[in-house]
């Protein structure tokens, strides 16, 4: 019994950590990762007062879009799930068939770039931002119905230049990495607008 | 008169060279570049038996799509205008408002990447090709109604890896550069399909 009790506490701990890393894990995903039944996952969530995935995402999404300045909500590829302006952001893209290439059935790389690029722009606390350069690395093919969780972090700021690193995962697999240099052009635009 | 004659021959020469570099130049563009009237450009074209832009593009497009293997025609962003399989290709993207970002009115970078990436894939003479890495450089903002001419060239081939360089111009301005590493995966796929 004592062992069982510890097992459960450990599992609760693990579950909370996994969900912090990726709030989009479904009960099925958690059951698979923790090697327990879906029923057990549901009971655990109830005890821990963790709502189901859909509800979690809705809660997170509220208010997230409110602070974004450099890009319109509708232009963000994927769904924003968390953003700390000027620091870090998370978005999730659910791959549907129209995004895959018919020859290979693999997600077209442009979507991974667009998800990363729009997330990077959303992070910059300014009204005008543009991407200058980008280094992209496509690590493994992504297929229909997979969910891509992108995490973008501003790693350096120098003057009006921001270095943003993006890592995108499907579950535990790294599928894409990007290093983007984004320019805050608000001052340039202000100067143009105020010049005679 | 003699001088005029030489001027015209020079102009004919220039016009042909410009049109080889960019078959999408309109009569207006040519008039601007050559500093003559549109009427003069039309007369020159008639003498040189060069059809008008629309007709030129239609002629070029015929048969171009026939040889492509690694990507579906419908998945190519922009219009293919010339392709020499395994060597070089040209495509043109006309920017409309839906492709621009509403905050900055600038073409969303994903389209420049998608144009370059789909053109690079179209060049590879294989049934299965995927992009591994990409270095992108956005040189100047592109706006609505501008035409982006992308030129992709295979600069190196080593085993199943192709290095493809892409330069995209709006008229004489370089707006985008990309260096893509593309993998021909047809052998891997064949192995998988033939394994028991």
HADDOCK unambig.tbl for C-alpha pairs under 7 A between the chains (distance, minus, plus):
assign (segid A and resid 70 and name CA) (segid B and resid 103 and name CA) 6.94 0.50 0.50
assign (segid A and resid 71 and name CA) (segid B and resid 103 and name CA) 6.34 0.50 0.50
assign (segid A and resid 103 and name CA) (segid B and resid 70 and name CA) 6.90 0.50 0.50
assign (segid A and resid 103 and name CA) (segid B and resid 71 and name CA) 6.33 0.50 0.50
assign (segid A and resid 104 and name CA) (segid B and resid 128 and name CA) 6.47 0.50 0.50
assign (segid A and resid 110 and name CA) (segid B and resid 110 and name CA) 6.26 0.50 0.50
assign (segid A and resid 110 and name CA) (segid B and resid 113 and name CA) 6.77 0.50 0.50
assign (segid A and resid 110 and name CA) (segid B and resid 114 and name CA) 5.51 0.50 0.50
assign (segid A and resid 113 and name CA) (segid B and resid 110 and name CA) 6.76 0.50 0.50
assign (segid A and resid 114 and name CA) (segid B and resid 110 and name CA) 5.50 0.50 0.50
assign (segid A and resid 128 and name CA) (segid B and resid 104 and name CA) 6.48 0.50 0.50
assign (segid A and resid 131 and name CA) (segid B and resid 138 and name CA) 6.95 0.50 0.50
assign (segid A and resid 132 and name CA) (segid B and resid 137 and name CA) 6.02 0.50 0.50
assign (segid A and resid 132 and name CA) (segid B and resid 138 and name CA) 5.09 0.50 0.50
assign (segid A and resid 133 and name CA) (segid B and resid 136 and name CA) 5.45 0.50 0.50
assign (segid A and resid 133 and name CA) (segid B and resid 137 and name CA) 4.32 0.50 0.50
assign (segid A and resid 133 and name CA) (segid B and resid 138 and name CA) 5.89 0.50 0.50
assign (segid A and resid 134 and name CA) (segid B and resid 135 and name CA) 5.86 0.50 0.50
assign (segid A and resid 134 and name CA) (segid B and resid 136 and name CA) 4.99 0.50 0.50
assign (segid A and resid 134 and name CA) (segid B and resid 137 and name CA) 6.45 0.50 0.50
assign (segid A and resid 135 and name CA) (segid B and resid 134 and name CA) 5.84 0.50 0.50
assign (segid A and resid 135 and name CA) (segid B and resid 135 and name CA) 4.51 0.50 0.50
assign (segid A and resid 135 and name CA) (segid B and resid 136 and name CA) 6.24 0.50 0.50
assign (segid A and resid 136 and name CA) (segid B and resid 133 and name CA) 5.45 0.50 0.50
assign (segid A and resid 136 and name CA) (segid B and resid 134 and name CA) 4.97 0.50 0.50
assign (segid A and resid 136 and name CA) (segid B and resid 135 and name CA) 6.24 0.50 0.50
assign (segid A and resid 137 and name CA) (segid B and resid 132 and name CA) 6.02 0.50 0.50
assign (segid A and resid 137 and name CA) (segid B and resid 133 and name CA) 4.32 0.50 0.50
assign (segid A and resid 137 and name CA) (segid B and resid 134 and name CA) 6.45 0.50 0.50
assign (segid A and resid 138 and name CA) (segid B and resid 131 and name CA) 6.94 0.50 0.50
assign (segid A and resid 138 and name CA) (segid B and resid 132 and name CA) 5.05 0.50 0.50
assign (segid A and resid 138 and name CA) (segid B and resid 133 and name CA) 5.86 0.50 0.50
